């Protein structure tokens, strides 16, 4: 599977889970005039999942970019010496 496809799957599943959590909370409040604890737990888990997907992806990309930049500068320094 290509990296771009993996990214789309991750982001799509994160956004779908967030949308389902919001829809469930709105529906629960509209039907019962309250949001049940289990719905709040699902919303919390959805938010944690979304934060994990987006946060991990950004962190990994930044760390990989830093490492590649460091290696490139080392290679340039070695070439100059």
Secondary structure, DSSP 8 states (H G I E B T S, - for coil): --HHHHHHHHHHHHHHHHHHHHHHHHHHHHHHSS--HHHHHHHHHHHHHHHHHHHHHHHHHHHHHHHHHHHHHHHHHHHH-
